[in-house]
Amino acid sequence: MTEAALAGVAEDELRFTYSRSSGPGGQNVNCVETRVTLLFDVFGSPSLTAEQKRRIASRLATRINKEGILRVIAQRHRTREANRRAATERFEELLTAALRIQRHRRKTRVPRNARRRRLEGKRRRGELKRLRRPGSRDE
């Protein structure tokens, strides 16, 4: 699988920018730009249908800016290549989760027998507590 061969998104639709990371790397961190920011134009993508764009926009609204750019940042690893892979993997995970069609939940009712058992248990417990009260013995 290529880096972003998911949902028909072409590799050239992804844009990567690099900056200095706050992650691991020791003194190297001050010199090398290992932090990777993956940018993907959701609304400008020719690979996605209108329905897919709508679903991504609603489910990933906190990650998409006003221009419709989805942003994924990776800075956990010490190398640019590893962070680039991590950002791409995270992008794929986000897209698959956003495009997954959730099944409609059917409402169910509590079975009559279960309701009866629950109420019977409550009655029994109440009776037991009533019998513990002082002066309430029926002897």
Buried (B, 14 or more C-beta within 10 A) or exposed (E): EEBBEBBEBEEEBBEBEBEBBEBEBEEEBEEBEBBBBBBBBBBEBEEBEEEBBEBBBEBBEEBBEEEBBBBBBBBBBBEBEBBBBBBBBBBBEBBEEBBEEEEEEEEEEEEEEEEEEEEEEEEEEEEEEEEEEEEEEEE
